Amino acid sequence: MRSFDELVAEAAAADVTGWGFGWLDGRASEERPPWAYARMIAERLAAADVALDLDTGGGEIIAEMPVLPRRMVVTEGWPPNADRARQVLGPRGVTVVQIGQGRPLPLADGTFGLVTSRHPIDPDWPEIVRVLRDGGTYLGQHVGAASAYTLIEEFLGPLPRQNLARDADREAAAARTAGLEVVDLRTARCRMVFHDIGAVVWILRKCVWWVPDFDIDRHHEHLVRLDRRIRADGGYESHSTRTLIEARKPGRR
């Protein structure tokens, strides 16, 4: 394995825009939830007429879809991601809407038969209900409670074992309160392994909410200790949690 300084410098210089994780290939791994979300939405999008994908990142997952609806709209809040989504999805006729987190969707009521989102920041259920047609469906894969907590605690110290805002039952309750019928709710705990310290640095630069004040110099000693463990153990293990939620707006089918 290369030196600590080489691995950290490489990760510090790497691009972290978009929502792809290809840079980690061979350097980190994560189990996938058993429900195969990409395949699920590929089937739904192929059958949809008008669809919306929220918090699309750089458009990576929608770009993978072999068939898109007649009208496909995506939203993204971070300008570099929105720019990348336009480059990736624009040639396929997808409309990219850049919108700040927590702002109302600049989209008409009852427009979409399908709304999707992989790892939304904070689902705005009333807005989702508003833009769905009667009988329309929301299908999302969310980050679950206490995801990657053991890694995060290496930098922040002990945290509450449950992040209630990400709790599956609470999210389902919020969806119902907004007027949706939850028809499917599943959770999964997925093993993550980081094989070098560069992978840790890169993921903390990309997922900035994990360690909000992460800085290579400030957290140098934490990184050195983690690097020693990775070299001694052959990798660092943590776990992600994921929630699949499907909900329907009452009305005609």
N, C-alpha and C positions, 0 to 999 in steps of 0.2 A: 504494500500500500504506500502511496506517496506521502510526503510529509504533511503535517498539520498545516503549515503555512501555505503550501501549494494548494491543498484542497480548499482551504478557506478563501484564498485569493481567487481561485477559479469560480467558486460559488458566488462571491461578492460581485464579480463582473458579469455574471450570467443574466440573461434577460428573464424577467419574471412577469412580463405583461401577458395578457390573455388568461385563459383558464385551462390551458393544456399542461400536462405534467410529464411530457416526454423527456425532459432533461434528467429526470430521475431514473430513466430506464437503466437497469444494471446497477443502480446505486441505492435504490430503495424499492420496496414492494408493499403492496396493500391488497388484502383479499377483497373481492368484490361481493356485494350483497347477493343473495341467491336469486333475487327476482329479475336480474338482468334489465335494468332500467332503460338502457339505450335501445334494446330490442323492443321493449314495451312501447316507448314513444315512437319508434320507427313505424310500428304497426298502426298506432293511433294517427300519426301525421299522414300516413298514406291514405287513410280513410277520411280525413278531415277536409273541409272546404276552406275554412278560415281559422287560423290558429295563432296563438301568442306564446312566446317563450320569455319568461321574466328572469332578470339577472343572468343574462346569457353569457357573460364574460366576453371572451374574444370570439364567440360564435362557434366554438369547437364542436360541441355536441350536435348542434343543428347542421353544421357542415358535413357531419358524418351520415346524415339521413339520406338514403337513396331517393326518396320521393318526398316532396314537400307539397303542402296544400296550394290551392290556387292563389291564396293570399297568405303570406307568412310575415308576421311582425315579431321583432325581438326588442327587449329593452335592456339597457345597461347604464350604470351610473358613473363608472370610472372612465374618464375621457380616453386614456390609452387603449383600454379594452374596447370601447365603443368604436374607435378608429379601426382597430384590428377587425372587429366584427363587420364593419362596412367593407373592408378589403376582401374578407373571406366570403361574406354572404351576398354582397351587392351584385356580383355577377349572376347569382341565382334568383335575382328579383326580390330578395328579402328586404323589408323596410326595417332599418335600425333606428330606434328612438332612444336618444340619450336623455336620461332623467335623473334628478337627484334623489337620493334615498329618502323615503318618507313622503315624497311629493305625489299628488294625485296623478293617475295615468292620463295622459293627454289623448284619450281614446274614447270613442262614443259608447254609450250604454248598449248592452246586449249585442255586441259585435261578434264575439268569438264562440265557436262551438267547442273549442279545446284551448285550455291554458295549461302550460307546462312550466316546470322550473326544476333544475338540478342545483341543489345547495343554495337556495335563496337566502339572502341576508336576514330578512325579517318579513315574512309573508304578510301582506296587507289584505286580510281576508275580505273586508268590506269592498275594497277596490276590485278584487278578483270576482266577487259576486256581481258587482256592477257591470263589468265588461263582458261577463259570460252571458250567452243566450240562455233562455229557459231550456232546461234539459241538457245544458252544456256541462262539460267535465273539466275538473282540475286534476292533474296528475303530476305529483312532484316527488323528488327524492331529496329529503332534508338531512342536514347534519344533525345528529342526535345529541342527547345529553352526555356531558363529560367526555366528549370526543378528544382523543390525544392528550388527555389530562396528565398522564405520567410524564410525557415529554415536556409539556408546558410547566409542570411543577419543578422540573430541573432548573428552571430559570426564575419562576415566581414564588416558589415555595408551596406549601400545602394549600389546596383550594377546596371549596365545598364539593362533595362528591356528585352533586347533581346541579347542572345548569338548568333550572326549571323552565327558562324561556325556550329550551330545546326539548323539553319533555314531550314525548309523542302524545300522551293522553291530553295534556294541556293544549297542544296544537290542535288536536282533533276537536276539543271543546270550543276553542276559539273559532274554528271553521264552522261548527254547528251554530254558534251564537250569531255569526254573520249571515246565516241562512242556508248553509250547504248541508247536504246529506252525505255523511262519510260512509263510503261503501267498501273501503279497504284500508287497513292500517296494519303495517308490519314494521318490525325493527330487527336490526342485525348488528352484531358486534364483530368487527373485522380486524384481523391481525395486521399490524404495520411493522416493518423492519427497515431500519436505516443502516446501510453497510459502510458508510464513511461520514465524517463530520461535515464534508461539503454538502451532502444531502440534507443534513439538519439545517445548515445555514441557509440553503436555498429555500427550503419549505418555510422557514421563519420569515424570510424576506417576502415570500409570496403571500402567505396567510398571516397578514400583519396583525390580525385580531388575536392570534394565539398568544403572542408576547408583545403587547402594544408598544413597549419602549425598546424593542430589540435593537441592539447595536453591537457590532462585532467587537469594537474596542471595549465598550462598557461591560460586555458579557464574556470577555476573553477567558477568564478563569473558569466560568461555567463550561465553555466550549472545550477548554483543555481537559477538564475532568471527564467530559463526555467522550472526547476523542480517545482517552486512555481506556475507557470502558468498552468502546466499540472495538478497539484493537485487541483487547484481552478476551472479549466474549464472541468476537466475530460478527457483531451487529448489536443494534439497540432496538428493543421491542417495545411497542406501545399498541394501543388499539383505538380505532375509530368506531363511531356508532352512526348508524344511518336509519332513517325512517322513510318508509314508502307510505304516501297518503294519496288516496283517490277519493274525490268528493264530487257530488253532482248538485247542480242547481235545479231545484224542483221546477217542474213544468213539463212541456211536451217533450217526447223522446225523439 
